[in-house]
């Protein structure tokens, strides 16, 4: 599966962005999807994940209540709605998929990655 993330940009603190992750190739509905982010010089960190059915979601504590992960398998697309953005949310955001059902927080569990999209939140 090939993934392409988009929707990043520059936004003021308190603003919102919606990231999209378009999948091509094998049916998107076969995969658990995760979102991760990475700042320069830091490790990639888990943000959110959603299972194949869309029933189960997981969030990092730092984004819980502000971010919402979702998916539209008919469109082969996943989403990350980001509200109440903070300067510390600034990072390159990546979408990734894994074949097993568990919504893992470990980036090493995800086998396919898209190119990242930059999110910059100004104070």
N, C-alpha and C positions, 0 to 999 in steps of 0.2 A: 504494500500500500504506500502511496505517496501522499504526503501531507503538505499543505501550504497554509500558514497562518497569516492573517492580516488584520488590520483594524487598529494598530497601535498609532501613537501620535503624542503630541504635546497637549497637556491639559492642566488647568489650574487645580490646586488642592480643593477638594470638595466636589470636583467634577466627575464625569462618568465617561467610560469608553466601553465598547463591546468588541471583543476580539472574536474572530471567526477562524475556524480550522476546516478547510475543505479537503476531503479525502478522495483519492481516485485509485482505481485498481480493485482489489478485493473488497467485498461489501463491508461498508463502514459498520454495519450493525453487528459484525463479527467481533468487534474490538471493544475493550474497555479503553476509555480515553482519559488522558491526564493533561494537566497544565502545570508547567514549571516556569520558574524565572531565575535569572542569573544576573548579578551585578558584576562589574569588572573586578577581577581578583578574588571573587568569592565562588563558593560551590553552588551548583544548581540546586534550587530548593523547590520543594513541592508546594503547589498552590491549591489545586483542586483536582478531583477525579470523579468520573461518572461511569457506572457499569454499562454493559451492553444494552440492558433493558431500559436504562435510564431511571430505574427505581431507586438505586442507591447512589448517594453522592458523599464525598468526603472533602473537607476543607482544612487548610492550615489554620491554626488558631489566629494568626495575624490577619486573616482575610474573612474569617467567619462573620456572617451578618452583613458583610459589604459586597462580597462577590457571589455570583451565582453561576454554576456550571450547568449547561444543558446540551441537548443534542437533537438533531432532526435527521433521523436515519434515512428518511425519504429523500432528503437533499444531500445526504452524505456529508453533513456538516456538523461540527460541534461549535459551541459558543462559550465565552466567558464574559459575563456581564459584570463590569467593575464599577461600583458606585462609591461615593464618599472617598475618593482617591486621596492618598496621602503622599507626600514627597518620598517616603520610604518605600512606596510601591514602585518607584522608578527602577526599571530593569529591562532586560530583553526577555520577552515571554515566548515560551515554546509550547507547542502541543505535541503529544506523543500518544501512541497506542500500544496496547499489549493484547495478546490473544486470550489469556486466562481471565476468568470472571472477576477476580479479586481487585478491588480499587486500591491498588498499592500506592504508597507514598514514596517508594524508592525509585529513583530515576533509573537505576540499573535494571529494573524489572520491565522497562518499556523498550521494545525492540525497534520501533520506527519513530523517527522524529522529523518534524518539519523545520524549515528555517525559522529563526526567531523573528519577532516583530518588536520594535523598540517602543516602550511606554515611558514617557517622561512626565513627571508631575511637578509642577513648579509651586513654590510656596508663596 
